Amino acid sequence: MKNNRGKGKESFRFYGQILRRKRKELGLTIEKAAELGNLSSRGYAKIEKGTGDPKFSSVLRLAAAYGMDLGELNDCIRNDSIPIEKNP
């Protein structure tokens, strides 16, 4: 049986990169973005870097604050429309 451990974290890494791109497009600081998502600045930064293990509800709350929905987030991942950053 194939081990899928870590697969969810890979998705969150993609989500973090998408949220980072969108935050920058909107001209928001990490602090302001964290406030919009009701997160600490440190917690938000971990999401962007892909080093945190956020609740999915946190990712959705941030996306909604940026005017995105789950479909848009998933489309970005499915279509590889967000490049992987080596040093986010």
C-alpha positions in Angstrom: 0.0 0.0 0.0 1.3 3.4 -1.0 2.2 5.9 1.8 0.4 9.2 1.3 1.8 10.9 4.4 3.1 14.3 3.6 0.9 14.7 0.5 -1.5 17.1 2.3 1.5 19.2 3.3 2.5 19.5 -0.3 -0.9 21.0 -1.1 -0.6 23.5 1.7 2.8 24.5 0.3 1.1 25.3 -3.0 -1.7 27.2 -1.2 0.9 29.2 0.7 2.6 30.2 -2.5 -0.7 31.2 -4.1 -1.6 33.2 -1.1 1.8 34.9 -1.1 1.5 35.9 -4.7 -2.0 37.2 -4.1 -0.9 39.1 -1.0 1.8 40.8 -3.0 -0.5 41.6 -5.8 -2.8 43.3 -3.3 0.1 45.2 -1.7 -0.5 43.8 1.7 2.1 43.3 4.4 2.3 40.0 6.2 1.0 41.7 9.3 -2.1 43.0 7.5 -2.7 39.7 5.8 -2.5 37.9 9.1 -5.0 40.3 10.6 -7.4 39.6 7.7 -7.1 35.9 8.3 -7.3 36.2 12.1 -3.9 34.7 12.5 -0.6 35.6 14.1 2.0 37.1 11.8 4.3 34.2 12.6 1.5 31.7 11.8 0.7 33.5 8.5 4.4 33.6 7.5 4.6 29.8 8.1 1.7 29.2 5.8 3.3 31.2 3.0 6.6 29.4 3.5 5.0 26.0 3.5 6.5 25.2 6.9 3.3 25.5 8.9 0.5 23.0 9.2 -2.5 25.3 9.0 -6.1 24.3 9.4 -7.8 24.2 6.1 -10.3 26.8 7.4 -7.4 29.2 7.8 -6.4 28.8 4.2 -10.0 29.3 3.1 -10.4 32.4 5.4 -7.3 34.0 3.8 -8.4 33.2 0.3 -11.8 34.7 1.0 -10.1 37.8 2.4 -8.2 38.1 -0.9 -11.4 37.7 -2.9 -10.6 34.1 -4.0 -12.6 30.9 -3.5 -11.6 27.2 -3.2 -12.2 26.6 -6.9 -9.7 29.3 -7.8 -7.1 28.0 -5.4 -7.5 24.5 -6.7 -7.4 25.7 -10.3 -4.0 27.3 -9.6 -2.6 24.0 -8.3 -4.2 21.9 -11.1 -3.0 24.1 -13.9 0.5 24.6 -12.3 -0.1 28.3 -12.6 2.0 29.1 -9.6 5.7 28.4 -9.8 7.5 26.7 -6.9 9.7 29.1 -5.2 13.0 27.6 -4.0 13.5 30.2 -1.2 10.1 31.7 -0.4 
